[in-house]
C-alpha cells in the first residue's frame, strides 16, 4: 500500500499552489527507491553565499523535479525554489534576486546558491523532490 504525504506550499500572494509529494512508504514502484540527501556548510556568516547540494538517487533528474524549502526557528515551512525535470527553474519571488538553483544530471545533484545571506535567512534547509504541480512562478 502506498502512503503519500502531501505538503501544500502557497508562496507570496501569487496564488500558485505547489504540491510536493513525499513518499512515506511505498513498497512498489520507482518512487519507493528515491532518496535525497542534503549536504553543505553548517554555518554561513552574513553577506556570504550559502551553497547546498542535494544528491538524488533512484530516479533520473531529467524526469524528476527537485527543490528546496526552509524552516526558520519557530516558523512554518517556506518554499524557496525548484527545478523541474525539464530544467525550468521556479523561485520564491522574495529570494529571486539572490537565488540560483541548478543541477548536474550526470551527477544526479541539485544545487542551491543564496548570495548575500542575512539573519532572516537563518533556517533549516531541506531538499524536496517529487511531483511539482502549479503555474510558473513569474509575473
Backbone as CSV, one residue per row, in Angstrom:
resi,resn,N_x,N_y,N_z,CA_x,CA_y,CA_z,C_x,C_y,C_z
1,UNK,0.837,-1.183,0.000,0.000,0.000,0.000,0.879,1.242,0.000
2,UNK,0.449,2.217,-0.733,1.228,3.440,-0.875,0.682,4.528,0.042
3,UNK,1.585,5.199,0.712,1.203,6.317,1.569,1.976,7.545,1.107
4,UNK,1.267,8.551,0.670,1.914,9.771,0.218,1.523,10.916,1.135
5,UNK,2.530,11.609,1.652,2.262,12.800,2.445,2.265,13.995,1.516
6,UNK,1.229,14.800,1.552,1.114,15.928,0.642,1.323,17.229,1.397
7,UNK,2.256,18.028,0.924,2.530,19.323,1.542,2.156,20.420,0.561
8,UNK,1.187,21.227,0.924,0.771,22.321,0.061,1.487,23.590,0.495
9,UNK,2.250,24.175,-0.398,3.008,25.377,-0.088,2.545,26.499,-1.004
10,UNK,1.933,27.510,-0.430,1.499,28.658,-1.205,2.495,29.776,-0.960
11,UNK,3.105,30.282,-2.000,4.130,31.289,-1.813,3.641,32.654,-2.291
12,UNK,3.962,33.677,-1.492,3.585,35.041,-1.826,2.083,35.191,-1.934
13,UNK,1.638,36.146,-2.716,0.210,36.329,-2.933,-0.130,36.022,-4.382
14,UNK,0.711,35.225,-5.016,0.510,34.910,-6.424,-0.486,33.770,-6.604
15,UNK,-0.906,33.192,-5.501,-1.943,32.169,-5.503,-1.573,30.946,-6.335
16,UNK,-0.296,30.638,-6.346,0.134,29.404,-7.005,0.245,28.321,-5.945
17,UNK,-0.305,27.208,-6.234,-0.259,26.091,-5.300,0.770,25.082,-5.784
18,UNK,1.725,24.802,-4.917,2.757,23.814,-5.216,2.504,22.598,-4.356
19,UNK,2.421,21.475,-4.984,2.185,20.241,-4.254,3.429,19.368,-4.366
20,UNK,4.066,19.156,-3.230,5.219,18.268,-3.179,4.745,16.936,-2.612
21,UNK,4.977,15.882,-3.342,4.580,14.563,-2.880,5.796,13.873,-2.277
22,UNK,5.704,13.609,-0.997,6.790,12.925,-0.311,6.364,11.485,-0.050
23,UNK,7.206,10.562,-0.406,6.887,9.162,-0.189,7.247,8.785,1.238
24,UNK,6.243,8.425,2.005,6.469,7.966,3.367,6.752,6.474,3.352
25,UNK,5.948,5.750,2.603,6.176,4.313,2.459,5.547,3.870,1.149
26,UNK,6.344,3.315,0.286,5.831,2.850,-0.995,6.615,1.616,-1.422
27,UNK,6.126,0.447,-1.057,6.854,-0.786,-1.324,7.082,-1.055,-2.803
28,UNK,6.177,-0.571,-3.657,6.312,-0.840,-5.079,6.493,0.450,-5.862
29,UNK,7.085,0.339,-7.047,7.208,1.495,-7.922,8.513,2.244,-7.736
30,UNK,8.799,3.080,-8.711,10.090,3.762,-8.725,10.266,4.703,-7.549
31,UNK,9.172,5.340,-7.099,9.310,6.306,-6.014,9.776,5.671,-4.716
32,UNK,9.567,4.358,-4.587,9.973,3.699,-3.348,11.487,3.665,-3.200
33,UNK,12.209,3.871,-4.308,13.666,3.820,-4.239,14.325,5.196,-4.285
34,UNK,13.535,6.245,-4.345,14.096,7.591,-4.435,14.624,8.037,-3.077
35,UNK,15.848,8.531,-3.072,16.433,9.077,-1.847,17.067,10.423,-2.153
36,UNK,16.911,11.358,-1.216,17.508,12.677,-1.348,18.331,12.956,-0.106
37,UNK,19.512,13.514,-0.309,20.388,13.813,0.824,21.020,15.182,0.639
38,UNK,20.826,16.053,1.637,21.393,17.396,1.576,22.802,17.399,2.148
39,UNK,23.621,18.287,1.632,24.953,18.487,2.199,25.360,19.941,1.986
40,UNK,26.205,20.412,2.875,26.660,21.792,2.785,27.194,22.247,4.128
41,UNK,27.640,23.494,4.199,28.203,24.014,5.450,27.129,24.157,6.517
42,UNK,27.524,23.961,7.751,26.566,24.110,8.840,26.258,25.556,9.148
43,UNK,27.243,26.428,8.955,27.079,27.839,9.295,27.662,28.703,8.188
44,UNK,26.936,29.750,7.834,27.419,30.731,6.863,27.288,32.108,7.498
45,UNK,28.327,32.901,7.394,28.314,34.232,8.001,27.542,35.223,7.128
46,UNK,26.988,36.270,7.753,26.266,37.300,6.995,27.100,37.837,5.839
47,UNK,26.433,38.092,4.740,26.994,38.616,3.486,27.686,37.542,2.647
48,UNK,27.863,36.350,3.204,28.469,35.268,2.433,27.416,34.560,1.580
49,UNK,27.867,33.584,0.811,26.971,32.809,-0.044,26.737,31.426,0.551
50,UNK,25.467,31.058,0.636,25.099,29.720,1.092,25.060,28.797,-0.115
51,UNK,25.803,27.715,-0.061,25.820,26.730,-1.142,25.447,25.366,-0.580
52,UNK,24.394,24.774,-1.123,23.926,23.470,-0.671,23.820,22.526,-1.859
53,UNK,23.985,21.251,-1.572,23.876,20.218,-2.596,22.846,19.188,-2.167
54,UNK,22.014,18.790,-3.104,21.054,17.708,-2.867,21.412,16.573,-3.816
55,UNK,21.806,15.445,-3.251,22.142,14.268,-4.052,20.912,13.379,-4.155
56,UNK,20.534,13.068,-5.372,19.314,12.299,-5.630,19.694,10.934,-6.186
57,UNK,19.106,9.901,-5.639,19.354,8.555,-6.155,18.027,7.842,-6.376
58,UNK,18.027,6.923,-7.308,16.839,6.120,-7.561,15.947,6.636,-8.667
59,UNK,16.307,7.786,-9.252,15.485,8.348,-10.324,16.338,9.338,-11.108
60,UNK,16.005,9.536,-12.366,16.731,10.494,-13.195,16.181,11.901,-12.985
61,UNK,17.077,12.854,-12.804,16.647,14.241,-12.635,16.009,14.800,-13.903
62,UNK,16.201,14.128,-15.023,15.578,14.579,-16.265,14.065,14.388,-16.241
63,UNK,13.599,13.567,-15.319,12.162,13.316,-15.231,11.637,13.497,-13.809
64,UNK,12.402,14.202,-12.996,12.060,14.312,-11.578,12.333,15.735,-11.116
65,UNK,11.341,16.368,-10.527,11.521,17.715,-10.005,12.131,17.691,-8.620
66,UNK,12.971,18.663,-8.345,13.576,18.763,-7.018,13.740,20.232,-6.665
67,UNK,13.717,20.507,-5.391,13.856,21.893,-4.970,14.140,21.994,-3.491
68,UNK,13.877,23.165,-2.942,14.254,23.443,-1.570,13.138,24.153,-0.824
69,UNK,12.992,23.781,0.431,12.141,24.510,1.365,13.010,24.817,2.582
70,UNK,12.574,25.765,3.387,13.340,26.073,4.591,12.391,26.377,5.735
71,UNK,12.906,26.229,6.940,12.108,26.492,8.128,12.941,27.288,9.120
72,UNK,12.548,28.537,9.319,13.220,29.394,10.290,12.799,28.980,11.689
73,UNK,13.621,29.248,12.685,13.286,28.859,14.061,11.919,29.394,14.486
74,UNK,11.060,28.495,14.936,9.745,28.880,15.420,8.742,29.249,14.349
75,UNK,9.067,29.011,13.081,8.165,29.380,11.994,7.823,28.168,11.142
76,UNK,6.902,28.376,10.215,6.487,27.299,9.333,7.422,27.148,8.149
77,UNK,7.105,26.182,7.311,7.917,25.945,6.122,7.724,27.057,5.092
78,UNK,8.807,27.410,4.440,8.772,28.416,3.376,9.352,27.808,2.112
79,UNK,8.626,27.950,1.022,9.097,27.452,-0.259,10.216,28.350,-0.763
80,UNK,11.335,27.756,-1.156,12.491,28.514,-1.634,12.526,28.523,-3.157
81,UNK,12.499,27.362,-3.751,12.540,27.279,-5.203,12.657,25.845,-5.663
82,UNK,12.560,25.646,-6.973,12.595,24.287,-7.504,13.090,24.296,-8.938
83,UNK,13.542,23.134,-9.368,13.915,22.931,-10.768,13.164,21.704,-11.267
84,UNK,12.442,21.864,-12.357,11.616,20.791,-12.889,12.462,19.809,-13.689
85,UNK,11.865,18.683,-14.018,12.563,17.696,-14.824,13.018,18.271,-16.155
86,UNK,12.256,19.224,-16.671,12.589,19.873,-17.941,13.781,20.812,-17.828
87,UNK,14.130,21.163,-16.582,15.214,22.111,-16.360,14.733,23.509,-16.040
88,UNK,13.432,23.746,-16.172,12.876,25.057,-15.834,13.007,25.304,-14.339
89,UNK,13.341,26.528,-13.979,13.511,26.870,-12.569,12.403,27.804,-12.110
90,UNK,12.049,27.679,-10.841,10.997,28.472,-10.219,11.498,28.946,-8.865
91,UNK,11.402,30.238,-8.633,11.959,30.810,-7.417,10.913,31.567,-6.607
92,UNK,11.085,31.539,-5.294,10.304,32.396,-4.418,10.622,33.841,-4.815
93,UNK,9.614,34.628,-5.174,9.878,35.999,-5.623,10.686,36.828,-4.630
94,UNK,10.518,36.574,-3.346,11.235,37.345,-2.329,12.728,37.033,-2.312
95,UNK,13.107,35.892,-2.890,14.510,35.466,-2.881,15.147,35.489,-4.267
96,UNK,14.340,35.727,-5.275,14.765,35.540,-6.665,16.058,36.262,-7.025
97,UNK,16.240,37.479,-6.538,17.422,38.258,-6.917,18.717,37.696,-6.333
98,UNK,18.590,36.842,-5.303,19.781,36.295,-4.638,19.927,34.792,-4.818
99,UNK,18.966,34.179,-5.495,18.865,32.722,-5.513,19.183,32.128,-6.876
100,UNK,19.871,31.002,-6.846,20.110,30.227,-8.057,19.979,28.751,-7.720
101,UNK,19.172,28.042,-8.493,19.045,26.593,-8.344,19.429,25.970,-9.680
102,UNK,20.421,25.107,-9.637,20.910,24.445,-10.839,21.015,22.947,-10.570
103,UNK,21.398,22.211,-11.594,21.551,20.769,-11.415,22.608,20.234,-12.359
104,UNK,23.103,19.068,-12.012,24.008,18.314,-12.872,23.403,16.923,-12.981
105,UNK,22.736,16.666,-14.099,22.039,15.386,-14.236,23.006,14.210,-14.252
106,UNK,24.229,14.432,-14.744,25.202,13.338,-14.787,25.647,12.920,-13.388
107,UNK,25.582,13.853,-12.445,25.942,13.555,-11.058,24.713,13.334,-10.181
108,UNK,23.533,13.521,-10.763,22.276,13.412,-10.009,22.278,14.335,-8.791
109,UNK,22.676,15.565,-9.028,22.738,16.532,-7.936,22.030,17.833,-8.308
110,UNK,21.396,18.423,-7.305,20.744,19.723,-7.443,21.441,20.678,-6.486
111,UNK,21.690,21.883,-6.961,22.463,22.841,-6.170,21.649,24.098,-5.860
112,UNK,21.846,24.602,-4.671,21.256,25.876,-4.264,22.376,26.842,-3.937
113,UNK,22.252,28.056,-4.434,23.165,29.130,-4.051,22.329,30.345,-3.678
114,UNK,22.525,30.816,-2.459,21.830,32.002,-1.970,22.897,33.012,-1.566
115,UNK,22.964,34.112,-2.294,24.019,35.093,-2.054,23.610,36.112,-0.991
116,UNK,24.602,36.793,-0.466,24.384,37.888,0.496,23.416,37.495,1.609
117,UNK,23.709,36.378,2.254,22.798,35.915,3.304,22.760,36.921,4.454
118,UNK,21.614,36.947,5.116,21.403,37.844,6.248,20.700,37.070,7.352
119,UNK,20.523,37.661,8.520,19.905,36.924,9.631,18.532,36.349,9.304
120,UNK,17.799,36.987,8.395,16.472,36.476,8.026,16.548,35.157,7.256
121,UNK,17.722,34.827,6.769,17.900,33.559,6.046,18.249,32.405,6.977
122,UNK,18.353,32.691,8.271,18.655,31.638,9.242,17.510,30.636,9.266
123,UNK,17.803,29.388,8.926,16.763,28.364,8.837,17.401,27.008,8.599
124,UNK,16.581,25.978,8.783,16.949,24.644,8.333,16.504,24.547,6.880
125,UNK,17.389,24.109,6.007,17.072,23.982,4.596,16.914,22.507,4.244
126,UNK,15.827,22.208,3.529,15.524,20.824,3.182,15.383,20.684,1.670
127,UNK,15.935,19.606,1.164,15.738,19.254,-0.238,14.414,18.508,-0.353
128,UNK,13.622,18.877,-1.342,12.322,18.243,-1.550,12.243,17.761,-2.985
129,UNK,11.664,16.614,-3.186,11.591,16.091,-4.541,10.285,15.387,-4.802
130,UNK,9.976,15.233,-6.073,8.777,14.517,-6.444,8.053,15.224,-7.558
131,UNK,6.749,15.243,-7.457,5.921,15.863,-8.476,5.605,17.282,-8.063
132,UNK,5.960,18.220,-8.910,5.667,19.624,-8.635,4.598,20.065,-9.611
133,UNK,3.473,20.528,-9.074,2.385,20.985,-9.927,2.100,22.442,-9.626
134,UNK,1.800,23.184,-10.651,1.464,24.582,-10.415,1.887,25.446,-11.572
135,UNK,1.433,26.673,-11.547,1.777,27.616,-12.595,3.184,28.131,-12.390
136,UNK,3.752,28.633,-13.446,5.096,29.178,-13.355,5.105,30.367,-12.411
137,UNK,6.117,30.439,-11.574,6.197,31.499,-10.570,6.836,32.747,-11.141
138,UNK,6.247,33.274,-12.157,6.707,34.513,-12.766,5.486,35.412,-12.918
139,UNK,5.686,36.720,-12.830,4.543,37.639,-13.016,3.939,37.468,-14.396
